[in-house]
């Protein structure tokens, strides 16, 4: 979007007059405001004369009052405080100055490295992208993690879910991908994380090299639900900004589950009725809007959009109790273009990354991989599936060698396969890793013949 078009959009959204109301009640997470005719989505400030106050967003209204949810804490609020509308719709300020920086859900720097300058104003929640503007996914985006690049290839513009229970190496895997990916820019959203884990992820998992080409947006679990939602949308805005400049962006969001929890709290506070296991209908509607913002678009010369840019989405979903059928995980699988499953069983064996390749799926794998890669991948997957069928028999010594030729081959080659799928801090170039995969597949075929 050109500067002139952005200026025109801002003018169109500008408030023609000062719109104010007064606080009447505080109910849990919400504030009821009388005489405030601002639309849903408006950003407001609640403050007395001479005070900085606290910001909030209009999330609903009733016959008597508007419902405002705060972006901060409610301590200090009192009846009669003035509520002033700041923006008719939430906006985000994004730009190249955000690279290498850590910001909160409002885009304010929290790393102590000074203010951000030269940013561009964008809508926080733009209109959905037309499906006819989306381009087909044709090119692979390398992650630097062998098991992902070989067995569940990630395409530029694809949206992939990373399904994991707690403690199976999710953050470590995300950090490794951020460091090694072939994407030009990383946008990392840490939504609802523990405060301790944020700095640990930035300094240990991401590292200085990874941070230098990354934008990190943070909203910890002790911040308001609205701030967590804003942080997720701000990350999407930053990714869209870089995509429009023709860059390949890797958008990593940890986690969609905590975004859904935040949206559920907002929905319930606004009076929405719970539907599926306590989740309100708006949770699933907002999840779809958020996840659909990634992708690769057709060029649009009239709007001044560069060609070649993409947003590849990598979203973590926490599966509570390792239940893959819980509502958020189930809804996410229906929206995303594939999923990678992290197995607790593999993690307990010391197998990292703990990716269960048989349960993991990339829906664009056949569109982005070379024919020899596709064939080798299928042969190795078949070998792993055969081994899984007889694994328990082998462990208890009940398998009779020679009873199944395919199983004999799988048992013989399994140590080599596990060595290929495991990876520590070593980095192996993709062509060399692909040669190892093709060699393994050829060994399986040769022995079978």
N, C-alpha and C positions, 0 to 999 in steps of 0.2 A: 504494500500500500504506500503511495507517494505521500510526501509531507503535506501537500495541499489537500489530498483526500482525507488524511488524518485530522487536519485542522477543521475541515468541513464536518466530519463526523462528530468532533468535540463540540462544535458550535450547535449542531442539531440536538445534542443531548444536554446543552446548557440549561440551567434553571432560569426562567425569566424573572423570578422574584424570590425573595427570601421566604422560605417555607418553614414555619416553626410550630411546635406543639409543646405540651408540658407532661411530665411524668405523673402518672396517677397511681400505678401499682407496680410492684416487682413480684413476679411469680416464678420461683425457681430460676431457670436460665433465661427467662424473658422479662422484658419491661413493657408494660402497657402505657401507651402514649395517647393522650387525647388531643383532638384538634390538629392532627398531622395528616394532611391529604397527599402524602407522598406515595408513589407507586411501590409495589413489592420489588425488592432489589436495591432500593435507595440506600445510600450510605449516610448516616446521621452522626452528629456529635451531641452527647449529653453532658452539659456543663453549666455551672453557675457563673455569674459575671466575674471575669478575671481569672477563671480556672481553665486549665487545658482540657479537662474532662476525659471522657472515654468514647470511642467510636463504636458504632453498631450498625446493623443492617435490618431493614424492614423485611420480615419473613412472612408476614400475613397481616390480616386486619379483621375486625369484627364490626358489629353495628355501632359500637360505642368507642372503640379505640384501635389504634394500630399496634401490632405486635413487633417488638424490636428485640433482636438477639445481639448480645454484646460481643465485641471482638476482644475485650479485656475482662476485668473482674467487676463485680457489681458492688463491692465494698465502697461506701461513701455516698451512694445514691440516696436521694430523699424525695418525697412528694413535692411537686411544683417546680422541679428543675427544668430548665429550658432545653428543648430538643431541636436542633437546627439541621436541616437537610444540606449535605455537602455536595452530593452527586446524585443525579437521577438514576444512575446505574453504576455498578462497581467498575473501576478501571485499574489497569496495571501499568507500571512503568518498567520497561525492559530495554536492553541494549547490550552492545559489546562490552561496556564497562563492567558488566556482571560476571564476566569470565574470571575465574580464580577467586570468586567471592562467595561468602555465605550470607544469606539473607533470610528474613522471617517471612511470614505469610503475607505481609503488606509490602514486601519488597525493600524493607529497610535493612541495611547491613548490620550484622551482629558479630562480625569478626574483628572489630576494632581497627580496621584499616582505612577509615575515613569514609566520607559520603560518596555516593555514586552520581556521576554527572553525564550529561549527554544522552539521557534515556528517552525513549519514544513511548507515547501513551497509546495503549490498546484497550479494547474492551476485555474485561475479565471473562465474560461468558458470551462469546460471539455466536452468531446464528450457525446452525449446523451446515456442514459442507455438502454441496450437492453431490450425489453419487456419480453423476456424469462428469464431474471435475476430477475424479480420482483416476490415477493412472494404474496400470497393472504392475504388479511387483515382478521384476525381471532380474534384479541383481542381488547377489549375496552380500551381506554385511558381516565381516569377520569379527568374532568376539575375542579371539586369542585363546579360547578354552576349547580343547580338542573335542571333547564329547559333544559339545553344542554344535560346533562347526561341521563335524563329521556326521552326526546321527540325527540332529534336529536343526538343519541349516536355517539361519535367520536371514530374511530378505530385507532390503532397504524399503522401509515403509510398512513392514509387518508389525503386528501387535502380538506379543508372546507373553503368556502368563507363566510365572514361576511359582508353582504351588509347593508350599513347604510348611511343616509343623515347626514349632520352636526348637532351636538347638540342632539343626541339621546342616548348617553351613551356608545359609541363605546370604547373609551380609558379606561373608568372605567371597562367595561366588560373584556377587554384584561388584565388589571392589576389584576383583581380578578382571572382570569384563570392562570396567571403567578404565583400568590402566592399559589394557591390551587391545581394545577395540579399534577397528579401522575407521570409525566415525570421527568426524572432525571436531564435533562439540558434544559434550555430555551435559545433560540437564538432569540433576538428581534431586528428587523430592523425598524427604524423610518425613512421613506423615504419622503423627502419633507415636514416635519413637521415645524410648526412655532417654532422659537428658544425658546420662552417662554414656550411652551408646553413640550419640551423635559425634562427640569429639573423637571417640575411639574409631569410628568409621572413617572420619575425615583424615586423621593422622596415620592410622594403621592400615586399614583396608584400601583407602583411596590413595594416600601418599601425596607428596608435593607434585610429582609429575602428573598424576591423574587430576589433581585439583586445578592445575594451571590451565587445563582446557575444559573445565567444568563450571557449571553454575549449580550451587547447592542451595536448595530451599528447605527450610526447617520449620516444622511446627510440632513441638513435643506434646506428649500425652497430657501434660498439666495445663496446656493452653485451651482456650475455648473451642468448642466444636466448630464454630464458624471460622476461626482462624485456621484450623486444619483443612477445611474445605477451600478457603482462599489460597492456602499454600499449594494445594494440588492444582488449582486452576491457574495460579501464577506460573507454575512450572510449565504448564501447557502453553501459556502465552509466550514465555521465553523461548521455548522450542519452536513455536510458530514464527517468531521473529527471525531466528537463524535460518529456518527453512526457506523463508521468503527471500533470503540473500543467497540462495543456491547451495547451502551447506547440508551435509548429511549429519543429522542430529540423532543421538541415542538418548531417548527419554526414559529414565529409570525411576519408578515410583514404588516406594516401600512404606506403607502397603495400601492396596485397594481395600482390604478388609477394614482398616482403621478409617479410611475415608467413608466407607459405608456406615461404620458405627457413628461417625460424626454426623452424617446426613440423617441417620435415624434419630439422633438426639434433637436435631433441628426440627425434623418433621413432627416428632411427638410434642415438642415444646410449642409448636405452632398450632397444635390441635388436630394433627392428622391421625387417623386411626391405624393401628398396626395391622398388618396382613399376614405375611409369611414369617412365622417364628419370631414375632416381635418387630420385624422390619416393615417400615412403611412403604407404600407404593413409590414414593418419590426417590427412595434409595436406588431402585433398579433403573428408574428413568434417568437419574443423574449419573449413574455408572455408565450407561450407554453414551450419554452426551460427552462424558470425560474421555472414555476410551476411543470414541470415534474421531477425536481431534488429531490423532496420529495418522500417518499415512504419507503417501507420495501423490502429488497433484499434477495434473496437466498444466503446462504453461499458460499463463493468462496475460498476454502482452498489454491488453487494454488497462489492466489494473497495475501494470508495472512490475509483475511478479517474475523473478528470475526462474530459469529452468534448472532442473537437476537436483533441487533440494528435496529432502525427505525427513520424516520423523519416524524412527523405528522405536516402538514402545516395548519396554520390558517391565512388566508389572508383577509385583509379588502379591500372592494371596495366601494369608495364613489359614491353614485348615485346622481348626480346633479339634483336638482328639484324632487328628489324621483322618477326619471324615470328609471325603471328597464330594459328598452329596449335600453338604450344608448350603443354605441359600445363596450366599455371596459367591462361593466357589462354583456352584452350579450355574448361576447367572453369568459369571465371568467367562466360563468355558463356551457359552453360547454366543458371546460377543467377539471373543479374541480369535486370532488366526492360528492358534496352536497353543500348546502348553508343555512345560517341562516339569516333571514330577521329581521332587527330591525325596529320597527314600530313607526313612529312619533306620531300616534294617541295614542298608549299605553304610550309613554313617556310623552305626554301632560296630561295624567290621573295620572301621578306619579307611573306608573307600571314599576318597574325595576327588572331585566333586561327587556328591552322593546322588547322581542323576540316574533314575530308573529309565533306561532308554526304551524298554518295551512298552511302558505306559506313556511315554512322552510322544508328542505328535507335532509336526510342523506342516501346516496345510499348504504351504507354498514350496515345499522342498523340491518337488519335481519340476517346478517352474524356474528355479534359480540355480540348480545344481547341474553339472555336466553329466552326460549320459553314463560315463564310466563311474562317476561318483554315485549316481543313483543305483546302478547295478551292484556295486560293491557294498553299499549300505544295505540293500535288501538281502544280500547273501549273509552278511554278518548278523542282521536282525533275525533271520531265520535260524541261524546257528545258536544265537542266544536264547531264542524261544524253545528250541529243542532241548538245550541244556537245562532250562528252567523246569521242563516237564519231568526230567529224570533226576533233578538235583537232590531231592529228599532220599531217593533210592540209593544214590551214590554215597550220601552222608552216613546212612545206616549200614552200608555194605551189602545191600540187597540187589544191586544192579549186576547183571551177568554180562560181562563183556562179550560182544559179538551178537547180542540179541537185537540190537538196533544199530545199523551201520552209521546213520546220521548222528545218533547219540554218541557213538564212539569218537567220531570226528570232533564233535562239540566238546567233549570232555578233554580230549587231547589239546585242543587249541584254546581252551578257556583261559589258562594263565596268560597267554599272549594277548587275548582280547581284553582282559582286565588291566593289563599293563598299558594298553593303548587308551583305555577309557579313564584311567586314573591320571591325575596331573597335580603336581605340587607347584612350586614357584618357578619351575622351568617353563620357558617359552619356546615353542616349536613352530616354525613357519608352516602355514597351511599346506603348501605343496608337499612338504616332507611328511606331514601328518596324513595327507590323502594317499601318498604312496604306501605308507604303512597299512592303511585300511585296505587298499587294493591288494596288497601282498597277502594280508590275512584272508580276504575273500577268495583269492586264487588258491591258497593252501587248502581251504575248505572244499573247494570244487575239485581240486586235484586229487585229494584223498578220497573224495566221494567217487570220483571216476575210477 
